[in-house]
Each structure stands twice: as structure tokens, then as C-alpha cells.
Amino acid sequence: MKTNEGTLDRALRIAAGLLLLALMFTGTIGVWGWIGIVPLLTGAVGWCPLYTVLGLNTCPMQKS
């Protein structure tokens, strides 16, 4: 797996994931908050399977 997420993309994903999980644990949005695990994990790993399928890459490293 090559990294296909840039620093800003990763930070926004982690923040969104944590926000969704926090809202779920406080009872604000219900069980749909569990979807926050997806952006949290993809941001932590730096690889998004959907980006791979769509051919997207926000990582500023050399593309080969």
C-alpha cells in the first residue's frame, strides 16, 4: 500500500472521524457516528481504498 493522502487530507479525516465518534458517544447523532471509524482509520494509515479505485492522490510525494 502506497500512501495516497497528503498531510492536510489526513488531518481533516482524523478530525472528522474523532468529531463523529464524539458526537455519537454524547448521544447527539446516534449510531450513525460509528461511520467516523472509517475516516479515522484511513487518516491514521494514510491510504484510502476509494482514492486507489478512482486514481486520486493528494500526497505531495513523487508519483511513480
RALIN-V980767 format. One record per pair of residues at least 24 apart in sequence whose C-alpha atoms are under 8 Angstrom apart, sorted by the first residue. I is the first residue (numbers start at 1). J is the second residue. Records with the same first field share a line. If there is no record, write none. Layout:
I: J, J
This chain:
1: 47
2: 47
3: 46, 47, 59
4: 46, 47, 48, 51, 52, 56, 57, 58, 59
5: 43, 46, 47, 48, 57, 58, 59
6: 46, 57, 58, 59, 60
7: 59
9: 43, 58
10: 42, 43, 44, 46
11: 43
12: 43
13: 39, 40, 42, 43
14: 39, 40, 41, 43, 44
15: 40
16: 40
